[in-house]
């Protein structure tokens, strides 16, 4: 006990000394740090770019979280209650979700933000007011436009607050310094203003001319409207878009389809298919499109078969049951055996060696693919043979014009052959590439390349994602026999159930464009003409 009692004062003395010496130790440590900081090479160099990347990451994540939390606005648009939201996006644009019809996408702007408009529900009182007072329909378009304008302005203000608040809050959590947090908020505001400026600079009010509908394919023709009416009566088309708002009222009240599609008698409708590759599902799809769009003639630009053997010929029999004439040219997967079998089927028009035929009011001429690739017997000189075939087709087109029977549409399987008729015909159709494309070539001929209507056949299972099933409806003026508009139809591939329809207008047919005289276009000796300015692939 005596030893313990003697040790207690000693321990207390040590503790008191430590407390008295603590301020001095802190001063010495602070001075040492200042000397080390002032001496080059004693501390690791800072990396400004690392801090900058970290700050940008914090800003983007905080802005995104802010938009998710408070970045939407509920806006009444006509008789509907909608929710408008800004979302990060690579390509921008506007997406309008109209349940139960599907979605309407517009290439309205190019910016890293997309405007999403969701139709949540109908307001029964406003909808009934439209039914009771039909005179209000005349001003519905302006009313909808004003509602959207007010909603967009409100959304812009809320988005600014959401983005700045989210970035600032996350910056404060990560850096725990008010100055850094304010820098994050300022950078977020700068990025948002830049995105808004980009969207304003690239705003395209004419994007409504080329909408993309996805969802119920059977409703698409009624929604999109007739090609000729869009070209010649654009104001009527705008009213039809406004009518879509009121039609939703009926869809909620009665679970039935939209009114039946009524084709314009002055429009010739051509269904363009290609590269079916032995997919039996294609015939049902083609039959459905023929019925829904009231198709006048079907054009198949080849590769209907996969190996071209006689055993495959039975696959072609459903063509006779299609309610439209079938114009066909040989592809590189179609043999002469295939061609001979098709020539024996009723309602089939096989074109080869530049042969021309008038079908459904349009004059077609085509040439079969010079290559037959399944047996690998003609692999050498493929490109040269395609160019030669195209030259033969061009010569036949000139002969037809000299005889007073000019061709309206030329057909070849490979685009390399189709390009040889540039300047000799207004439109040439092709396939082979299993993807859609459209361009106006140097001398004024429009080249339309169709995707695979068979979803690439068995090749659909070779890749990670199945190829889509693609086809097109081409609208021709019955008097001038010129292309007025076209719908690109895309169905989800193997195992998918999506559907999308895109409306496209030639540049010269868009509202406000100066119409060209009837009958103008590539001349029979068009290669001596002044080259026409190529238009974009989608125009």
Backbone torsions as a table, in degrees:
resi	resn	phi	psi	omega
1	UNK	NA	-35.9	179.9
2	UNK	-66.6	-38.2	179.0
3	UNK	-66.1	-41.1	179.9
4	UNK	-63.9	-41.9	-178.9
5	UNK	-64.8	-34.4	179.7
6	UNK	-73.6	-27.5	-177.5
7	UNK	-78.7	-25.3	-176.3
8	UNK	-60.6	-48.4	178.8
9	UNK	-61.3	-32.4	179.9
10	UNK	-66.3	-42.0	-179.9
11	UNK	-66.2	-42.4	178.6
12	UNK	-62.1	-37.3	178.9
13	UNK	-64.7	-39.8	179.0
14	UNK	-64.5	-40.7	-179.7
15	UNK	-65.2	-42.9	179.4
16	UNK	-64.1	-38.2	178.0
17	UNK	-63.4	-40.7	179.6
18	UNK	-63.0	-40.0	179.9
19	UNK	-66.2	-42.8	-178.7
20	UNK	-66.1	-34.0	-176.5
21	UNK	-85.9	-9.0	-176.1
22	UNK	-60.2	-45.9	179.0
23	UNK	-60.2	-39.4	179.0
24	UNK	-64.0	-40.0	179.5
25	UNK	-64.5	-40.0	178.8
26	UNK	-65.0	-40.3	178.4
27	UNK	-63.0	-44.1	-179.9
28	UNK	-63.4	-40.4	179.8
29	UNK	-65.8	-39.8	179.6
30	UNK	-65.6	-41.0	178.7
31	UNK	-65.1	-37.8	179.2
32	UNK	-64.1	-39.1	179.2
33	UNK	-66.7	-39.3	178.7
34	UNK	-64.8	-40.0	178.3
35	UNK	-66.1	-39.2	179.0
36	UNK	-66.1	-38.6	179.2
37	UNK	-68.6	-32.1	-179.3
38	UNK	-79.9	-11.8	-177.6
39	UNK	-99.3	115.1	-179.4
40	UNK	-63.3	144.4	174.6
41	UNK	89.2	-10.7	-179.0
42	UNK	-90.2	-18.3	178.7
43	UNK	-124.0	150.8	179.2
44	UNK	-66.0	140.3	179.0
45	UNK	-69.1	141.5	177.5
46	UNK	-76.0	156.2	-179.2
47	UNK	-119.0	96.8	-177.5
48	UNK	-59.9	-37.7	-177.1
49	UNK	-66.7	-32.3	176.7
50	UNK	-64.8	-44.3	178.2
51	UNK	-63.9	-37.9	-179.8
52	UNK	-65.0	-43.5	178.6
53	UNK	-63.5	-41.2	177.9
54	UNK	-62.4	-40.3	179.2
55	UNK	-65.0	-42.9	178.3
56	UNK	-62.3	-41.9	178.8
57	UNK	-61.8	-42.8	178.4
58	UNK	-63.0	-42.6	-179.5
59	UNK	-62.9	-47.8	-177.7
60	UNK	-64.5	-43.8	179.5
61	UNK	-66.0	-43.6	178.6
62	UNK	-64.1	-40.1	178.2
63	UNK	-63.9	-42.2	179.3
64	UNK	-63.7	-44.3	178.4
65	UNK	-62.9	-39.2	177.8
66	UNK	-61.9	-41.4	177.9
67	UNK	-64.7	-37.8	-179.7
68	UNK	-65.7	-35.7	-174.7
69	UNK	-79.2	-52.5	-172.3
70	UNK	-128.4	8.9	-171.6
71	UNK	-89.2	38.8	174.6
72	UNK	-135.3	160.2	-175.2
73	UNK	-135.5	132.8	173.7
74	UNK	-91.2	122.0	-173.0
75	UNK	-130.2	129.1	171.4
76	UNK	-77.8	123.1	178.8
77	UNK	-120.0	106.3	-175.6
78	UNK	60.6	-131.1	-180.0
79	UNK	-87.3	9.1	-174.3
80	UNK	-114.1	151.7	169.9
81	UNK	-100.5	124.5	-176.5
82	UNK	-123.8	161.2	173.8
83	UNK	-121.4	122.5	178.3
84	UNK	-103.2	134.7	-176.7
85	UNK	-140.3	142.6	169.8
86	UNK	-98.6	133.8	-178.8
87	UNK	-131.4	143.6	173.6
88	UNK	-59.4	139.6	-177.7
89	UNK	-154.9	151.3	178.3
90	UNK	-80.8	-40.3	-173.7
91	UNK	-104.1	-11.9	-179.1
92	UNK	76.6	-146.4	179.9
93	UNK	89.9	-177.4	-179.3
94	UNK	-128.2	135.3	178.1
95	UNK	-124.0	122.7	-179.6
96	UNK	-112.8	113.8	179.3
97	UNK	-91.8	112.7	-177.8
98	UNK	-114.9	93.2	177.3
99	UNK	-77.1	136.8	7.0
100	UNK	-98.0	14.7	-175.3
101	UNK	-74.2	-32.3	-174.3
102	UNK	126.5	-138.9	-175.7
103	UNK	-130.3	151.0	176.0
104	UNK	-122.1	121.1	-178.2
105	UNK	-113.1	136.2	-179.6
106	UNK	-126.4	137.2	174.2
107	UNK	-84.3	65.6	-171.4
108	UNK	-77.2	-28.3	-177.6
109	UNK	-162.3	163.6	176.4
110	UNK	-117.4	110.6	-178.5
111	UNK	-166.0	164.0	-179.6
112	UNK	-78.3	19.4	176.1
113	UNK	-132.6	143.1	178.6
114	UNK	-118.5	140.7	176.5
115	UNK	-93.6	118.8	176.0
116	UNK	-105.1	128.6	177.0
117	UNK	-121.2	114.6	179.6
118	UNK	-106.0	124.7	174.8
119	UNK	-82.1	106.2	-174.1
120	UNK	-79.8	-52.2	-177.6
121	UNK	-164.5	166.2	175.3
122	UNK	-89.3	142.8	171.3
123	UNK	-87.5	112.9	-174.2
124	UNK	-57.8	-37.7	-177.3
125	UNK	-67.6	-45.4	-179.5
126	UNK	-68.6	-37.7	178.6
127	UNK	-64.6	-43.3	-179.4
128	UNK	-66.8	-32.1	178.5
129	UNK	-64.0	-36.5	176.5
130	UNK	-66.7	-38.2	179.5
131	UNK	-67.3	-40.5	-178.0
132	UNK	-75.2	-26.7	-177.6
133	UNK	-126.8	76.4	-176.6
134	UNK	-61.8	-18.0	178.5
135	UNK	-65.1	-19.8	179.0
136	UNK	-71.2	-17.0	-178.9
137	UNK	-63.8	-29.2	-178.2
138	UNK	-63.7	-30.2	179.2
139	UNK	-102.2	10.0	-176.2
140	UNK	-65.2	-37.6	-178.0
141	UNK	-61.1	-46.0	178.4
142	UNK	-65.6	-37.4	179.3
143	UNK	-63.8	-43.9	178.9
144	UNK	-63.2	-42.5	180.0
145	UNK	-61.3	-41.7	178.7
146	UNK	-66.5	-41.1	178.2
147	UNK	-60.3	-44.2	-179.8
148	UNK	-65.1	-39.1	179.9
149	UNK	-63.3	-46.7	179.1
150	UNK	-63.5	-41.9	179.9
151	UNK	-63.9	-40.3	179.6
152	UNK	-65.3	-39.5	178.6
153	UNK	-64.8	-45.0	178.1
154	UNK	-61.8	-40.9	179.6
155	UNK	-64.2	-38.9	179.8
156	UNK	-62.1	-43.2	179.8
157	UNK	-64.9	-47.7	-179.4
158	UNK	-63.9	-35.6	180.0
159	UNK	-66.0	-39.6	177.0
160	UNK	-59.3	-47.4	179.5
161	UNK	-62.7	-43.4	-177.8
162	UNK	-65.0	-43.8	-177.5
163	UNK	-66.4	-48.1	-178.4
164	UNK	-65.4	-43.7	-179.5
165	UNK	-64.4	-44.2	-179.4
166	UNK	-63.7	-45.0	-179.7
167	UNK	-66.1	-40.7	179.8
168	UNK	-65.5	-45.4	-179.0
169	UNK	-62.8	-44.6	179.6
170	UNK	-67.6	-35.8	176.1
171	UNK	-62.8	-38.0	178.1
172	UNK	-67.0	-38.1	179.1
173	UNK	-67.7	-41.7	-175.0
174	UNK	-77.1	-48.6	-173.2
175	UNK	-93.0	-24.9	-179.5
176	UNK	57.7	30.5	176.8
177	UNK	-133.4	124.0	-178.0
178	UNK	-57.8	-36.3	-178.3
179	UNK	-64.8	-44.7	177.5
180	UNK	-63.4	-40.4	-179.9
181	UNK	-62.6	-42.4	178.1
182	UNK	-66.3	-35.6	176.0
183	UNK	-62.7	-40.1	177.7
184	UNK	-63.5	-43.2	178.3
185	UNK	-64.3	-40.3	177.9
186	UNK	-64.8	-40.8	178.2
187	UNK	-65.5	-38.8	177.8
188	UNK	-61.9	-42.8	178.9
189	UNK	-64.4	-39.7	178.6
190	UNK	-62.1	-45.0	179.9
191	UNK	-64.3	-39.1	-179.7
192	UNK	-66.8	-42.9	178.4
193	UNK	-63.4	-40.6	177.9
194	UNK	-63.6	-40.4	178.5
195	UNK	-65.0	-41.6	177.8
196	UNK	-64.5	-39.1	177.3
197	UNK	-64.9	-39.4	177.2
198	UNK	-64.5	-42.5	178.6
199	UNK	-63.1	-41.0	179.5
200	UNK	-66.0	-40.3	-178.0
201	UNK	-69.5	-30.1	-177.2
202	UNK	-103.7	11.4	-177.5
203	UNK	-60.6	130.1	-176.1
204	UNK	-122.6	94.2	-178.9
205	UNK	-66.8	-19.3	179.5
206	UNK	-82.5	4.2	-179.8
207	UNK	-63.0	-19.9	177.5
208	UNK	-66.1	-18.4	179.6
209	UNK	-71.8	-23.7	-176.8
210	UNK	-128.5	65.9	179.9
211	UNK	-76.8	159.3	174.0
212	UNK	-120.7	114.8	178.9
213	UNK	-96.8	134.6	172.8
214	UNK	-129.2	146.2	-178.0
215	UNK	129.2	-121.5	-175.8
216	UNK	-77.6	107.0	-178.7
217	UNK	-65.1	-33.0	-177.9
218	UNK	-66.1	-20.7	-180.0
219	UNK	-91.0	-13.4	-169.3
220	UNK	-57.9	-46.5	-178.9
221	UNK	-60.7	-37.4	179.8
222	UNK	-67.3	-33.4	-179.7
223	UNK	-75.9	-44.6	-174.9
224	UNK	-72.9	-39.4	-179.9
225	UNK	93.7	176.5	-177.4
226	UNK	-85.7	142.9	-174.8
227	UNK	-61.4	-46.0	-175.2
228	UNK	-65.6	-38.1	179.9
229	UNK	-66.7	-33.1	178.9
230	UNK	-68.1	-38.6	-177.2
231	UNK	-72.1	-46.3	-171.1
232	UNK	-95.1	-20.1	-176.4
233	UNK	-135.3	64.3	-175.0
234	UNK	-64.4	-31.5	179.0
235	UNK	-64.5	-35.5	176.5
236	UNK	-66.5	-39.1	179.3
237	UNK	-61.6	-40.6	178.3
238	UNK	-62.3	-40.0	178.2
239	UNK	-65.9	-33.7	178.3
240	UNK	-65.8	-36.5	176.1
241	UNK	-62.9	-40.2	177.4
242	UNK	-65.7	-35.4	178.7
243	UNK	-64.5	-24.4	177.4
244	UNK	-57.0	-35.1	179.5
245	UNK	-61.8	-45.4	-178.4
246	UNK	-76.2	-27.7	177.7
247	UNK	-64.4	-29.2	178.5
248	UNK	-62.3	-31.9	176.9
249	UNK	-57.5	-46.2	-180.0
250	UNK	-65.6	-36.4	-178.8
251	UNK	-66.1	-32.1	177.4
252	UNK	-76.3	-32.2	-178.7
253	UNK	-80.0	-38.2	-177.0
254	UNK	-130.2	121.7	-178.5
255	UNK	-81.9	74.6	178.5
256	UNK	-135.5	170.9	-179.1
257	UNK	-77.3	167.6	176.6
258	UNK	-67.6	164.4	178.5
259	UNK	-53.6	147.0	-175.7
260	UNK	-60.4	145.7	179.6
261	UNK	-70.9	127.1	179.7
262	UNK	-109.4	105.8	-177.2
263	UNK	-69.5	146.1	176.0
264	UNK	-75.3	124.9	-177.8
265	UNK	-65.1	-15.6	179.3
266	UNK	-92.0	7.6	-179.3
267	UNK	-115.3	132.3	173.3
268	UNK	-97.5	126.0	-176.9
269	UNK	-107.4	122.6	-177.8
270	UNK	-115.4	126.7	174.4
271	UNK	-94.7	118.4	-179.4
272	UNK	-102.1	119.6	176.9
273	UNK	-125.0	162.3	-179.6
274	UNK	-166.5	156.7	171.2
275	UNK	51.5	55.2	178.5
276	UNK	-70.6	-36.1	174.0
277	UNK	51.6	51.7	171.3
278	UNK	62.0	26.6	176.8
279	UNK	-88.9	108.1	-175.4
280	UNK	-64.9	-23.7	179.1
281	UNK	-65.9	-21.4	-177.2
282	UNK	-62.2	-36.0	-177.1
283	UNK	-64.5	-39.0	178.3
284	UNK	-66.8	-38.4	179.1
285	UNK	-66.2	-44.5	179.6
286	UNK	-62.6	-43.3	179.2
287	UNK	-61.9	-39.2	178.7
288	UNK	-65.6	-41.4	179.3
289	UNK	-67.2	-38.9	178.3
290	UNK	-60.6	-42.8	-178.5
291	UNK	-72.0	-44.8	-173.7
292	UNK	-70.6	-40.0	-176.7
293	UNK	-95.1	1.6	-178.6
294	UNK	53.4	54.7	-174.4
295	UNK	-68.8	138.0	179.9
296	UNK	-90.5	-33.3	-178.0
297	UNK	-154.8	144.7	177.5
298	UNK	-107.0	133.7	176.0
299	UNK	-116.6	123.6	178.1
300	UNK	-112.6	114.5	-177.5
301	UNK	-92.6	30.4	165.2
302	UNK	102.2	174.2	-173.8
303	UNK	59.1	44.2	173.8
304	UNK	-70.0	-34.2	179.4
305	UNK	-97.8	-179.4	178.2
306	UNK	-115.6	-38.4	178.5
307	UNK	-122.8	-12.7	176.5
308	UNK	72.1	22.2	-179.2
309	UNK	-84.2	160.7	178.9
310	UNK	-63.5	-29.2	-179.8
311	UNK	-65.4	-21.4	-178.9
312	UNK	-86.3	-10.0	-171.1
313	UNK	-59.9	-32.3	179.4
314	UNK	-60.4	-21.7	177.7
315	UNK	-62.5	-24.6	-175.2
316	UNK	-84.3	-10.5	-173.9
317	UNK	-59.4	-34.9	179.8
318	UNK	-60.8	-14.2	179.0
319	UNK	-59.7	-34.5	-178.3
320	UNK	-66.6	-21.4	-178.1
321	UNK	-90.9	-5.5	177.7
322	UNK	-74.1	137.9	-175.9
323	UNK	-86.3	45.8	177.4
324	UNK	-161.4	145.8	175.9
325	UNK	-61.8	149.6	-172.4
326	UNK	-119.9	113.2	178.5
327	UNK	-99.9	129.2	-170.1
328	UNK	-137.4	141.3	168.2
329	UNK	-125.2	154.4	-175.3
330	UNK	-76.1	136.6	173.2
331	UNK	-102.1	178.6	-177.6
332	UNK	-73.8	-9.4	173.8
333	UNK	-102.4	4.1	179.1
334	UNK	-106.9	128.0	-178.3
335	UNK	-91.2	172.9	173.9
336	UNK	-63.9	-28.4	176.5
337	UNK	-64.6	-42.7	176.7
338	UNK	-60.7	-45.4	-177.6
339	UNK	-62.6	-42.6	-179.6
340	UNK	-63.9	-38.4	179.7
341	UNK	-65.3	-41.4	179.8
342	UNK	-65.9	-34.3	179.0
343	UNK	-63.0	-21.1	179.5
344	UNK	-90.4	-6.6	179.8
345	UNK	-85.1	143.2	179.1
346	UNK	-70.5	148.1	175.7
347	UNK	68.6	15.6	178.3
348	UNK	-110.2	133.7	179.2
349	UNK	-117.3	104.1	-179.9
350	UNK	-88.8	125.0	-179.9
351	UNK	-110.3	133.9	178.4
352	UNK	-158.3	156.2	177.4
353	UNK	56.9	31.6	178.4
354	UNK	80.1	7.8	-179.1
355	UNK	-59.6	138.3	-178.3
356	UNK	-113.0	149.0	179.8
357	UNK	-150.8	135.8	175.4
358	UNK	-92.7	121.4	-178.0
359	UNK	-134.4	127.2	176.1
360	UNK	55.6	33.8	176.2
361	UNK	89.1	-3.1	177.5
362	UNK	-117.0	145.8	178.7
363	UNK	-102.6	120.8	-177.9
364	UNK	-110.2	147.6	171.0
365	UNK	-141.7	142.4	-177.1
366	UNK	-152.1	171.6	177.9
367	UNK	-142.7	139.8	179.4
368	UNK	-74.6	157.4	179.6
369	UNK	-67.1	129.7	-179.0
370	UNK	-71.7	-15.5	-178.7
371	UNK	-99.2	144.5	170.6
372	UNK	-127.0	98.9	-167.0
373	UNK	-87.9	-20.4	-178.4
374	UNK	-58.5	-34.6	179.6
375	UNK	-92.7	1.6	177.3
376	UNK	56.4	27.0	-174.6
377	UNK	-86.6	-16.6	-176.6
378	UNK	-134.4	57.5	-175.7
379	UNK	-86.4	-28.1	-177.4
380	UNK	-77.9	144.1	176.8
381	UNK	66.0	31.4	-175.7
382	UNK	-61.7	-47.6	-176.4
383	UNK	-64.9	-42.1	179.5
384	UNK	-63.9	-37.1	179.7
385	UNK	-68.9	-34.5	177.1
386	UNK	-66.0	-43.3	178.9
387	UNK	-63.9	-38.2	177.8
388	UNK	-65.3	-41.5	178.2
389	UNK	-63.5	-41.3	178.0
390	UNK	-63.6	-37.7	178.2
391	UNK	-65.5	-38.5	177.1
392	UNK	-64.4	-40.4	178.2
393	UNK	-65.5	-41.3	178.4
394	UNK	-61.6	-40.1	178.6
395	UNK	-64.1	-40.5	178.2
396	UNK	-65.1	-35.7	178.2
397	UNK	-64.8	-39.7	177.8
398	UNK	-65.9	-38.1	177.7
399	UNK	-64.1	-41.0	178.9
400	UNK	-62.1	-41.3	180.0
401	UNK	-66.6	-40.2	179.2
402	UNK	-64.8	-29.4	179.7
403	UNK	-82.7	-0.5	-180.0
404	UNK	83.0	15.0	178.0
405	UNK	-125.8	66.5	-176.0
406	UNK	-61.8	146.9	-178.2
407	UNK	-87.8	138.4	178.9
408	UNK	-90.4	-38.2	-175.4
409	UNK	-137.5	125.6	173.7
410	UNK	-101.6	153.9	-176.1
411	UNK	-136.4	131.1	171.6
412	UNK	-144.7	155.7	-177.0
413	UNK	-77.4	-50.8	-175.8
414	UNK	-92.5	136.6	178.9
415	UNK	-58.4	-30.5	-179.8
416	UNK	-64.2	-32.2	174.6
417	UNK	-76.5	-39.0	-178.0
418	UNK	-64.1	-31.7	-177.7
419	UNK	-67.0	-19.0	-178.3
420	UNK	-72.8	-13.7	-178.6
421	UNK	-97.5	11.5	179.7
422	UNK	-56.8	127.2	-179.7
423	UNK	93.2	-7.7	-176.6
424	UNK	-105.0	-11.9	-173.5
425	UNK	-156.4	148.8	-179.5
426	UNK	-65.4	-36.7	-173.0
427	UNK	-142.0	137.8	174.1
428	UNK	-130.1	135.5	-177.5
429	UNK	-108.1	143.7	-180.0
430	UNK	-149.5	178.9	178.6
431	UNK	-146.7	-127.5	169.3
432	UNK	76.8	-36.8	-172.0
433	UNK	-85.0	-10.6	-178.8
434	UNK	61.2	27.9	174.3
435	UNK	-152.7	147.7	-177.6
436	UNK	-81.0	147.0	175.3
437	UNK	-161.0	157.0	178.9
438	UNK	-149.1	135.1	176.7
439	UNK	-153.7	155.0	171.6
440	UNK	-101.6	119.7	-173.9
441	UNK	-79.6	-179.6	-169.1
442	UNK	-57.4	-41.0	-174.8
443	UNK	-101.8	19.1	169.3
444	UNK	100.9	-10.0	178.9
445	UNK	-77.2	134.0	177.9
446	UNK	-89.1	126.8	178.5
447	UNK	-103.9	121.3	177.6
448	UNK	-112.9	118.0	179.2
449	UNK	-106.4	123.5	-179.1
450	UNK	-91.1	149.6	173.5
451	UNK	-77.4	-167.0	-177.5
452	UNK	-89.8	114.2	177.6
453	UNK	-73.9	-13.8	174.8
454	UNK	-99.9	9.8	-177.8
455	UNK	59.2	33.7	-178.9
456	UNK	67.6	14.0	175.8
457	UNK	61.9	-136.7	-179.8
458	UNK	-66.8	-18.6	178.1
459	UNK	-67.1	-12.6	-178.5
460	UNK	-62.9	-25.0	-177.5
461	UNK	-94.2	1.4	-177.4
462	UNK	-79.1	-33.7	-176.7
463	UNK	-94.1	178.9	179.8
464	UNK	-69.0	-36.1	-179.8
465	UNK	-120.5	139.4	179.5
466	UNK	-69.0	145.2	177.3
467	UNK	-71.7	143.8	178.3
468	UNK	-73.2	160.4	173.3
469	UNK	-94.1	123.7	-172.4
470	UNK	-126.5	145.2	175.6
471	UNK	-157.2	170.5	-179.0
472	UNK	-140.9	146.9	170.1
473	UNK	-107.7	119.6	-179.9
474	UNK	-104.3	129.6	-178.5
475	UNK	-105.8	123.6	-179.5
476	UNK	-116.4	142.8	171.7
477	UNK	-73.0	128.9	-175.0
478	UNK	-68.0	-27.6	-178.8
479	UNK	-81.8	-53.8	-177.9
480	UNK	-86.0	-16.4	-178.6
481	UNK	58.9	34.1	177.5
482	UNK	-107.4	151.2	-179.9
483	UNK	-66.2	127.1	179.8
484	UNK	-101.9	-37.4	-178.8
485	UNK	-168.9	168.4	174.8
486	UNK	-149.6	147.4	176.1
487	UNK	-108.9	124.6	173.0
488	UNK	-90.7	124.0	-177.4
489	UNK	-112.5	127.1	-178.0
490	UNK	-132.1	122.2	177.0
491	UNK	-109.2	147.4	177.8
492	UNK	-59.4	146.9	-177.3
493	UNK	-73.1	-159.0	-175.0
494	UNK	-52.0	122.2	176.9
495	UNK	83.6	-0.4	-178.8
496	UNK	-110.2	155.3	-176.4
497	UNK	-128.0	28.3	179.8
498	UNK	-88.3	157.0	178.0
499	UNK	-145.9	139.8	-179.9
500	UNK	-143.2	136.9	177.2
501	UNK	-126.0	127.1	179.3
502	UNK	-116.7	130.3	177.1
503	UNK	-95.9	134.0	179.4
504	UNK	-133.0	144.0	177.5
505	UNK	-121.5	138.1	169.8
506	UNK	-58.4	148.9	-175.2
507	UNK	-56.8	-38.5	-176.9
508	UNK	-73.8	-11.5	-179.1
509	UNK	-101.6	-1.7	179.9
510	UNK	-73.6	148.2	-179.4
511	UNK	-55.7	135.0	-179.1
512	UNK	95.0	-16.7	179.6
513	UNK	-77.4	151.5	177.4
514	UNK	-78.6	115.5	-177.4
515	UNK	-67.7	142.2	176.8
516	UNK	-86.3	151.9	-179.9
517	UNK	-59.8	148.1	179.3
518	UNK	-60.5	132.6	176.7
519	UNK	91.7	-2.5	177.6
520	UNK	-75.7	163.7	-179.2
521	UNK	143.4	-163.5	-179.3
522	UNK	-58.5	135.2	178.2
523	UNK	-86.2	163.0	179.6
524	UNK	-61.1	-22.3	173.7
525	UNK	-120.0	49.8	-168.1
526	UNK	-63.1	-17.3	-176.0
527	UNK	-68.9	-11.0	176.6
528	UNK	-94.9	-2.2	-178.9
529	UNK	-79.1	163.5	172.5
530	UNK	-67.2	128.1	-176.4
531	UNK	-58.6	137.4	176.4
532	UNK	-80.1	145.4	-179.8
533	UNK	-68.5	124.6	-179.9
534	UNK	-64.6	141.9	175.5
535	UNK	-99.4	165.2	178.1
536	UNK	-59.3	158.1	-175.0
537	UNK	-62.3	-28.6	-177.8
538	UNK	-96.3	6.2	-177.2
539	UNK	-106.9	NA	NA
